[in-house]
Amino acid sequence: MAIKGQVRADGVRPRGAAGPAVKRSLATRILRKVRRDLRYYGLRAHTVWFAATRGVKVGKGTLIFPGARMSKIGGGTIRIGSYCVFHHGSLLATYGGDIHISDRVSLNDYSILYGHGGLEVGEGARIAAHTVVIPSNHGIDADEPIWMQPMALRGIVIGKDVWMGTGVRVLDGSVIADGCVIAAGAVVLPTLQTEPMGIYGGVPARKISSRIRSQDPS
Ligand SMILES: CC(C)(COP(=O)(O)OP(=O)(O)OC[C@H]1O[C@@H](n2cnc3c(N)ncnc32)[C@H](O)[C@@H]1OP(=O)(O)O)[C@@H](O)C(=O)NCCC(=O)NCCS
């Protein structure tokens, strides 16, 4: 005989035996969903307010967490696609350049994307915590103080479906091809020739592997 709430030794609940355990788990699921929805719509409200007060274009479904910062210092623009996530402590700062973030990009805690010479981030890019992308260089001729020399501004392009591990540095003039993985702690120089789906790591970054597993590192 099926007793309410009883589960057989094989883990199957007999038909019609919807006991208190099931009701509790349904209530828990509903509560969790309500909590998730409240958090989502709270964050959306914060995002819309945040973007409106800073003149930043933001697509639908994007979430900017409290504690993320965006600054159009010295001019430039910030455009952000849909369904992106900007975590606490992350920073976008134009310094006169244009920053364009495509759809479904995530920027984790305390990562910094500067604009200077222009920055493009492709769809779906994942940028882990404490990464810095900086599209500018000071002039370093010996006959003039550094602060008096013009900055070099070449710009940086990060392809779509790129994953940058924690603590990566990307320097001015770099182009990271679609699908690349940049290993934690790597420094990407503009001289690095990246191929789609390559895995690059080290200081300076070199090819260490490939997402296409049959390819040897070269
Ligand atoms: C790059 C990564 C994904 C591993 O890629 P992989 O292709 O599986 O690499 P493997 O572990 O097989 O290592 C391949 C080679 O790369 C080297 N390598 C791996 N990670 C490295 C790193 N961060 N820096 C330098 N070299 C690295 C390995 O030592 C190995 O070298 P070897 O062939 O001389 O022994 C991983 O090491 C990494 O850096 N992950 C980032 C983690 C992170 O930041 N997470 C944040 C979550 S958002």
The ligand as an SDF file (V2000), in Angstrom:
LIG
                    3D

 48 50  0  0  0  0  0  0  0  0999 V2000
   44.7170   27.9680  -19.9370 C   0  0  0  0  0  0  0  0  0  0  0  0
   43.9390   26.9800  -19.0860 C   0  0  0  0  0  0  0  0  0  0  0  0
   42.4610   27.0770  -19.4030 C   0  0  0  0  0  0  0  0  0  0  0  0
   44.4200   25.5580  -19.3350 C   0  0  0  0  0  0  0  0  0  0  0  0
   44.4370   25.2500  -20.7160 O   0  0  0  0  0  0  0  0  0  0  0  0
   44.8820   23.8050  -21.2190 P   0  0  0  0  0  0  0  0  0  0  0  0
   44.9940   23.7920  -22.6840 O   0  0  0  0  0  0  0  0  0  0  0  0
   43.9920   22.7850  -20.5800 O   0  0  0  0  0  0  0  0  0  0  0  0
   46.3290   23.7510  -20.6410 O   0  0  0  0  0  0  0  0  0  0  0  0
   47.0910   22.5700  -19.8950 P   0  0  0  0  0  0  0  0  0  0  0  0
   46.6970   22.5690  -18.4550 O   0  0  0  0  0  0  0  0  0  0  0  0
   46.9580   21.2900  -20.6960 O   0  0  0  0  0  0  0  0  0  0  0  0
   48.5680   23.0820  -20.0470 O   0  0  0  0  0  0  0  0  0  0  0  0
   49.1890   23.2080  -21.2990 C   0  0  0  0  0  0  0  0  0  0  0  0
   50.4750   23.9590  -21.0800 C   0  0  0  0  0  0  0  0  0  0  0  0
   50.1750   25.3240  -20.7490 O   0  0  0  0  0  0  0  0  0  0  0  0
   50.7640   25.6730  -19.5240 C   0  0  0  0  0  0  0  0  0  0  0  0
   49.8620   26.5610  -18.7940 N   0  0  0  0  0  0  0  0  0  0  0  0
   48.6240   26.3100  -18.3430 C   0  0  0  0  0  0  0  0  0  0  0  0
   48.1170   27.3800  -17.7390 N   0  0  0  0  0  0  0  0  0  0  0  0
   49.0540   28.3310  -17.8170 C   0  0  0  0  0  0  0  0  0  0  0  0
   49.1090   29.6670  -17.3590 C   0  0  0  0  0  0  0  0  0  0  0  0
   48.0810   30.2290  -16.6960 N   0  0  0  0  0  0  0  0  0  0  0  0
   50.1970   30.3850  -17.6450 N   0  0  0  0  0  0  0  0  0  0  0  0
   51.2370   29.8450  -18.3140 C   0  0  0  0  0  0  0  0  0  0  0  0
   51.2470   28.5800  -18.7550 N   0  0  0  0  0  0  0  0  0  0  0  0
   50.1660   27.8370  -18.5030 C   0  0  0  0  0  0  0  0  0  0  0  0
   50.9540   24.3500  -18.7830 C   0  0  0  0  0  0  0  0  0  0  0  0
   51.9900   24.4460  -17.8340 O   0  0  0  0  0  0  0  0  0  0  0  0
   51.3080   23.4150  -19.9200 C   0  0  0  0  0  0  0  0  0  0  0  0
   52.6460   23.5760  -20.2600 O   0  0  0  0  0  0  0  0  0  0  0  0
   53.5510   22.2960  -20.7070 P   0  0  0  0  0  0  0  0  0  0  0  0
   52.8660   21.7430  -21.9530 O   0  0  0  0  0  0  0  0  0  0  0  0
   54.8720   22.8960  -20.9670 O   0  0  0  0  0  0  0  0  0  0  0  0
   53.4810   21.3640  -19.5560 O   0  0  0  0  0  0  0  0  0  0  0  0
   44.1720   27.2370  -17.5770 C   0  0  0  0  0  0  0  0  0  0  0  0
   45.5100   26.9100  -17.2310 O   0  0  0  0  0  0  0  0  0  0  0  0
   43.8970   28.6570  -17.1340 C   0  0  0  0  0  0  0  0  0  0  0  0
   44.7530   29.5310  -17.1340 O   0  0  0  0  0  0  0  0  0  0  0  0
   42.6390   28.8800  -16.7220 N   0  0  0  0  0  0  0  0  0  0  0  0
   42.1860   30.1620  -16.2650 C   0  0  0  0  0  0  0  0  0  0  0  0
   41.4660   29.9900  -14.9260 C   0  0  0  0  0  0  0  0  0  0  0  0
   40.7610   31.2330  -14.5400 C   0  0  0  0  0  0  0  0  0  0  0  0
   41.3480   32.2950  -14.5310 O   0  0  0  0  0  0  0  0  0  0  0  0
   39.4880   31.1190  -14.2170 N   0  0  0  0  0  0  0  0  0  0  0  0
   38.6560   32.2600  -14.0110 C   0  0  0  0  0  0  0  0  0  0  0  0
   37.2150   31.8190  -14.1600 C   0  0  0  0  0  0  0  0  0  0  0  0
   36.2270   33.0620  -14.9270 S   0  0  0  0  0  0  0  0  0  0  0  0
  1  2  1  0
  2  3  1  0
  2  4  1  0
  2 36  1  0
  4  5  1  0
  5  6  1  0
  6  7  2  0
  6  8  1  0
  6  9  1  0
  9 10  1  0
 10 11  2  0
 10 12  1  0
 10 13  1  0
 13 14  1  0
 14 15  1  0
 15 16  1  0
 15 30  1  0
 16 17  1  0
 17 18  1  0
 17 28  1  0
 18 19  1  0
 18 27  1  0
 19 20  2  0
 20 21  1  0
 21 22  1  0
 21 27  2  0
 22 23  1  0
 22 24  2  0
 24 25  1  0
 25 26  2  0
 26 27  1  0
 28 29  1  0
 28 30  1  0
 30 31  1  0
 31 32  1  0
 32 33  2  0
 32 34  1  0
 32 35  1  0
 36 37  1  0
 36 38  1  0
 38 39  2  0
 38 40  1  0
 40 41  1  0
 41 42  1  0
 42 43  1  0
 43 44  2  0
 43 45  1  0
 45 46  1  0
 46 47  1  0
 47 48  1  0
M  END
$$$$
